[in-house]
Amino acid sequence: MMSKAFIFHANEKYFDIIYTAILSIRQYSNLPIYVYLINSNKKIDISGVTIIKWNLNLENSNNNYIQDGNNFYINRGSSEIYNILIQKPLVTKHALENFADVVAYIDSDSIATPYVENIFNYYDESKSYPYFGEGIYDYLHYNGRGGAMDPNDLSTTLEQPVSELFKLNQYNRVGKRYRQTGYFITGKNSIEFLEEWYWMLNHPTILKNPSYYAPYHEETILNPLLWDRNFYNGLPLVYLNGTLETINEVYNNLDFTGISREIRPWLKIPANKEELLFFHGEKRIEIRNKMITKIKQLYETRTI
C-alpha cells in the first residue's frame, strides 16, 4: 500500500489524452499512477503506471461527443456519458482500498505544471470527505436553466431538483464556493462519503432523467451533499482552462496577485503560481505534446 498516488478514469477514446497527461506528470513526479480504463485492455508502458480494466455495461452510443474542429467535448445530455462519469467515487474508493492511503483524482485532459505534487499539501487526512477543487463560478447554467438572482430564493438553481429529491439544504451554499470534480484529493476516512455520493448518483429517479437532475453529472449531485453537511474545506483553484497560447499568456503577460481572478469567461487564474497545477481542456494530442515541452522549457529557464 502506497502513501499517495494519482488516479485517472476514462474510456478508450481518452487513452492518448491520458497518456499525454501522464507524460506531463512524469516530468515532475515519480508517484504511482493508477488508470481505470473502461472496457479496455490497453496498456501504458511508463514506469510506475498501472492500468485497471474497469468493466462497465455501456451502449457505445455515437451521440456521446461533440466535435469542434480537431477538438471535441462531451455531450452533457448523453446518459452514457453520465454513466461513465459517475464511476468517479467508485474508482476512487477502489484505489483507496487497494493501492494508496491518499489519492488525487486528475481530469484526463490535463497537462501538469512543475507544482503538480502540491495537490497533496492541501489535504487534511482526518476529514471524512474529499477536498474538491474550487470552481470558477458559484452558480452554473445549462440549457436556459440555473443561476439565482436572490440568495434567499434558490429555487432556480441547477441544484434545486436534487436538493429537493434528497431533502438537502442548498441554502448553506450562500457565501461558499462551488466545488468541481475534475480535481480532488481524498483519503481512507472519506470512503463512507464516497459510497453515499455514488448511491445518490444511482438513484432511480436521477437515472431516468440525468440531464434534469444532474446537468453537470456527478458535480451537480456532489455540491448539495457538501453544502448540507457544512463541508466547506477544499482545494484552491488549481487549474486553468487553456491551450498552448494560454501558457504563453499566463507566464508572460499575467501576474499572480495572491487572489484568484477572472481574466475572461471560463478563464480564471489561480492566486499563486504554486497553485496552478494543471492546464485543462485541450484534447488535441499534437498540441498537448507541445504544451508539455513548453512548460518544461519555462521551468528549466526559471520562468515558472
Disulfide bonds with the S-S distance in Angstrom:
none
